[in-house]
Amino acid sequence: MMKYIFLALAIILELIATSALKQSEQFTRLWPSVVSLVGYALAFYFLSHTLKSLPVGIAYAIWSGVGIVLITIIGVVFYKQIPDWPAIVGLALIVAGVLVINIFSKTVGH
């Protein structure tokens, strides 16, 4: 169970870091830049703990897939960046891929 808690923390921290990266304006603003760098460092730290018990490909697929979808939602809500239909279809395929891995793959080790 801890592997998924660590993975959730890694995803949350990556979302915070990516949002701060947008606010940093190419690292020209101090505090958003600091939040971004610290957030990414902590995200990778927790991801590394996840890799002790999940295969790297599976952990990375979940981390990046969930992160992509959630950061897109953040982009819509906070930055009014509305994805077009091809982007929505692509995001749906990413979600489908993560679900297939988690439901059907024997490498996840439920």
SVG drawing of the C-alpha trace seen along z (x, -y; Angstrom):
<svg xmlns="http://www.w3.org/2000/svg" viewBox="-13 -37 29 49">
<polyline fill="none" stroke="black" stroke-width="0.4" points="0.0,0.0 2.9,-2.4 4.0,-2.2 0.8,-3.8 1.0,-6.5 4.5,-7.3 3.3,-7.4 0.4,-9.7 2.8,-12.0 5.1,-12.0 2.2,-12.9 0.9,-15.7 4.4,-17.2 4.9,-17.0 1.6,-18.9 2.6,-21.6 6.1,-21.9 4.7,-22.1 2.2,-24.7 4.9,-26.7 7.1,-26.3 4.4,-28.0 4.3,-30.8 8.1,-31.1 8.1,-32.8 11.2,-30.9 12.8,-31.0 12.7,-34.8 10.5,-34.9 12.2,-33.6 9.6,-31.9 7.7,-30.1 11.2,-28.9 12.1,-27.7 8.7,-25.9 9.2,-24.3 12.7,-23.0 11.9,-21.7 8.7,-20.2 10.4,-18.3 13.2,-17.1 10.6,-15.8 8.5,-14.3 11.5,-12.3 12.4,-11.3 8.9,-9.8 9.0,-8.2 12.3,-6.6 10.6,-5.0 7.8,-3.7 10.4,-2.0 11.5,0.2 8.2,2.2 6.8,1.4 8.5,2.0 10.0,-1.2 7.9,-1.1 4.6,-0.6 5.4,-3.3 6.4,-5.7 3.3,-5.0 1.0,-5.7 3.0,-8.7 3.2,-10.4 -0.2,-9.3 -2.1,-10.6 0.1,-13.7 -0.6,-14.5 -4.4,-14.3 -4.4,-16.2 -2.1,-19.0 -4.4,-19.4 -7.3,-19.8 -5.3,-22.4 -4.5,-24.2 -8.2,-24.3 -9.3,-25.6 -6.5,-28.1 -5.1,-29.1 -8.1,-28.7 -6.1,-26.4 -8.9,-24.4 -7.7,-21.2 -9.1,-20.5 -10.8,-17.2 -7.6,-15.4 -6.0,-16.3 -9.0,-15.0 -8.9,-11.8 -5.2,-11.4 -5.8,-12.0 -8.6,-9.4 -6.1,-6.9 -3.6,-7.7 -6.2,-7.0 -7.2,-3.8 -3.6,-2.7 -3.0,-3.3 -6.2,-1.4 -5.2,1.5 -1.8,1.7 -3.4,1.6 -6.3,4.0 -4.8,6.6 -1.0,6.5 0.6,9.2 3.7,7.0 1.9,4.6 1.7,7.2 -1.6,6.3"/>
</svg>
